[in-house]
Every structure is written in structure tokens, then in C-alpha cells.
């Protein structure tokens, strides 16, 4: 999955020290990231030394994000200088399959933080400008004391099984057209297991039982923390599709499950492959 970057080490401790010329500078415009595509198929981000000639103030106008293997990453917001030679803006979906994987994970995680910082300029309680906290990754209101932490939304990925069959779906009204598992956000006052039951009933009209936790995944493309669950069909029933959410939902026998050989980033596709590779019961 996209966060599986070993032997590289992701360190998200908040250490707001000034950047060095070798520090990475992450720059985003809408849903695009500034990066350099290399001839060997890999990519890289600009470093401060690549940008300082055009604007020496970037060192003072940066925000510390995290480190990978001790190499620090900073956010540059509203960068108005020309891109260095060879660098271009690429859609963030590029990170789903980009290499090296540790830089791809750093890129999409940096994007999530950039979106949060962009939307947390003003206090939602009193309207005053928010300020960076010195000790935590948090925005604080100096007037009323309101504290804002990074946005992380809990959601579930649901593999509904019926013996040797797996329920796959396709989203309605989205650009992503591949098969996926059922999914949904957790509501107020709800456990993750209750979310599983509710989402399956809402999206396909089926009851499930024997809910089993699989794995979790940070999914920065949508500010979510995903929890994957397998569950069994409780009783036979006809699929009643929520057409506002799904374009289709259908059962696949284990040996007929369509696999995406180029998809290794998501928890969804790891769970699909995991079920496919198990022996028939």
C-alpha cells in the first residue's frame, strides 16, 4: 500500500526548525504538485537550493511538515516564482503509482497537510487569523484560544463475502471507473462495525454478519483514515442499489475476480487480491 515504504522511515513528529538548502520544498496548486520526472521513470521534488535564486524569502515563508530517513520536507504555499528547469505540475493521482514510493507517500501526505493549512487561516469561532503553534502541529487562535488539528476522517472499506464470492462495485459519477469494494464514512456516535452494517444496507440493501477487522491505511487523497473489514452475507437477498452512490454492484466467484496489476497503493485492492489468493472454502 502507499504507506508501505520500508526500509525508509516516515517521521511525523512536529519539529519546526528552519529548512536547509537540501530540504525538500513541496509546492501545490489546486490538485497538482511541482515535481521533476526523470528519464528512468522515477521522479523528485525541488529542494530549497533549486528555488532560492528566485526568492530568498522562501526560507522564512515555509512550514515544516515531516521527515523521511532524516530528510526534512517543508510546505511552500502560494509560490509565485517560476518553476525550475525541468519541473512541472502533475496531478496528485500521479502518486498512486509513482516511484520511488517513499517520495510518493511524502508527496500525497504533504498535499493533505497543504489542504488543511489552506482551509485553516481564520478562526471558525471568532474570525481572527490563526497562528501556527510552536510545539504541536496545530493552528491556534490568539484571541479566543480555539485549537485546530489536522483533518482526519474515519472511514471503512468493506469486503462483503458469500462463501467463494466477493461483492464488487463501481462508483457513480466519479472519474475512477475501476472495480472497488463498498466504503463509507463513520457517522457521529457510531462504531466502525456499525458503519460496516449501515453502509452495506444503504448501498446494496444486504445484511452482513461476522465482521472482521483486516488492516488500516492513511489515505491522504481524501483526508481519511481507512479501516478495512471483511464480513459475511447474513442471508440471501437481492441487491438493491443506491444509484446515487454506485453505478453497479455484482458478485464475483473467487477465480473470476478482476485484478488490477498496476494498482498497489490502496487498501481496497490489497483486500480484493487477498480474497482472490485464498484457497476456496
Buried (B, 14 or more C-beta within 10 A) or exposed (E): BBBEBEEBEBEEEBEBEEBEEEBBBBBBEEEBBBBBBEEEEEBBBBBBEBBBEEBEEBBEEBBBBBBBEEBBBBBBEEBEBEBBEEBEBBEBBBBBEBEEBBBBBBBBBBBBBBBBBEEBEEBEEEEEEBEBBEEEBBBBBEEEEBEBEBEEEBBBBBBBBBEBBBBBBBBEEEEEEEBBBBBBEBEEEBEBBBBBBBBBBBBBBBEBEEBEEBBBBBBBBEBBBBBBBBBEBBEEEEBEBBEEBBEEBBBBEBEEBEEEEEBBBBBBBBBBBBBBEEEEE
